[in-house]
Amino acid sequence: MPVRVICACGAVYNLKDQYSGARLGCPLCGRAVDVPTLPPPPPVRPQDGDPAFARETFLLHERHLGVSEKYSVLGKDGAPLLFVERPNHPFLNVLAIFGGLAGGLLHFMAFAGLGMAAKQAGLDAVTRGLLLLWTFGGSALAVVAVAQLLFKKRHITVYRDDSREETVLKITQDSRLQLSTASYTVAGPDGEPLAFIFKKRLRNILRKRWYGLGPDGPLFVAEEDSPILSLLRRMVLGFLGLMHTDFVIRSPEDGRVLGEFNRGMTLRDRYVLDLTPDPLRALDRRAALALGVLLDTGEGR
Ligand SMILES: [Zn+2]
């Protein structure tokens, strides 16, 4: 922000703010001119947690190793900062589905037996009809409920590096089968929660939106960049495998842009979490990075 100063001779100068508070000689008339002192800039919010988080740009580089999703987090200069892992459990989840089917079968056999006993006991047709309905409906519910109980949650861990010795951040999936709301708790290495991040599935059919809550109130709202592109992505691009979704991260209070999560097609497997619109770090970078990982792993590209 330039400093404006007017000399007694009428000359007007717009000076760089490094001259704030200085006494300069006017090049036109030679008089001494006192440059006004600028108010100090607002302080940058100190970033808690690991020093790796105290920055504006994070690059997420997906690493294709095995079934789990893994990312290297790099700084703007490409230097490695952190390592992220989100395990996948395909085998355990197949087992969970079999467990669900077994639960449904047990339920079916139990109620089919009850139905036969009711017929022998000569119960009326309405009661037996309801029993038959529950034999089928309840069995279907039992399949879902048992599978849901057995599904393995997919937590995310942020490590110092790929040796995975030091944990820097934990992102915990809050419930197993997240039917209406998918929610995650972000915590430091000590387990103290610092943010909740969630999305509502129905709301997300048309345009994806994630919410962030901190200990002191709302942190951010992240939304797909354009409603028209959102529709196009679902209808056309998704089939072509071009499901790259960019998100804009805004302040929930005044809607001002805090950053962007960019999954541009130009940078293969490399996503940019750009928080330069928020130089004072109003948004906790730990919550922002957690959002970035969730947007990529939890969105079913
Ligand atoms: Zn002058």
Boltz pocket constraint, residues with backbone or C-beta under 6 A from the ligand:
constraints:
  - pocket:
      binder: B
      contacts: [[A, 7], [A, 8], [A, 9], [A, 10], [A, 11], [A, 26], [A, 27], [A, 28], [A, 29], [A, 30], [A, 31]]
      max_distance: 6.0
